[in-house]
Amino acid sequence: IFGESAGGMSVLAHVASNNNLIQGAIVQSGYPIAFSWDQAIDVTRQYSDKVGCKTEDIRSCLRTVSVRGLLRANSLKPTKWVQQQN
C-alpha cells in the first residue's frame, strides 16, 4: 500500500495494526505519531503560553509573534535568513 501526507499516516496505522495483511508499504511525508484533539489543544496552549499568548484568542495572538519568537519558543535556533529578516 502507498500513502502520501495524511494517507501516509493511514498507511503507518495499518502497518502498526500488525494484522499480517500488509506485505509492503510506502509512506511519503506521513508522521507516525498523531495527536488526539485534546492533546493538540494542550500542546497548542503550552506553546502559546511560551510565546506570551495567554489569551482566549490564541490564533490572533500567535499571528503577532515574530518568527524569531516562534522559533525560540520551539527551542530552534534561528537561521541566518530569519536573523536577517527581523
N, C-alpha and C positions, 0 to 999 in steps of 0.2 A: 504494500500500500504506500501511497505518497500523500503528503500534505504540506501545504505552504502556509505560513503565518498561523492563523487560528487553526487551520487544518492540520498544521504540524503538531500543535498541542493535542489535537484529537488523536493523531497517529501515536503520539507518545502515551496517551491514556490507553489506547488499545494494546500497545506493546506491554505496558505495565500491568495490564489485567492478566497477563500470562495464561491465556486460555488455549494455547497451542494452535490457534487458528491462523496466526500470522507467521508466514515463512520469511518475510523480509519487509523492511520498512525504510523509507527515505523521508527525512524530515528537513524542511527548508524554512529557516527562520522561526521555528517554534521554540518555546521555552518550556522546560519540563515542570516548572512549578507555577501554578496559578493561584491567585488569592481568592478566597471567598469574598462575598460582598462586605461582610463585617470586617475581615482582615484588611481589605483595600481601604475602607473608611478609616480604620485605626492607623494604618501606615500613612495615609494622607494627612491625618490630624497631627501625627508625630512630626512629620516633615514640615508641615506648615507652621507648627509651633517653633521649630528650629530656625525658621526664617523670619519669625516675628508676626506671623499671621494668626493671631489668636481671636479672630472674629468669626461670626457665623457665615459671612460671605467669603469663604476661603478662596474661591476661584478669582474673584476680583482682586483680592489682596495679592495672591501669587503673581498676577499679571503685572503688579507694580514692582516686584522684586527684580533686581538686576541679575544678569546671567551669572556674574561673579558670586552674588549672594546665594543663588540656587546651587551653584557648584560647591561652594563652601559648606552649605548645609548637607550636601550629599557626600562630603568628605573627598571630593575630587579636586585635584589641583587644576586651576585654570590653565588653559593652553595659552601659548603666545598670542594667538588670534584673539582670544577672549580678553586678554590683558590690553591689547591694542584698541579694542572696541570700547572699553569703559574708561 
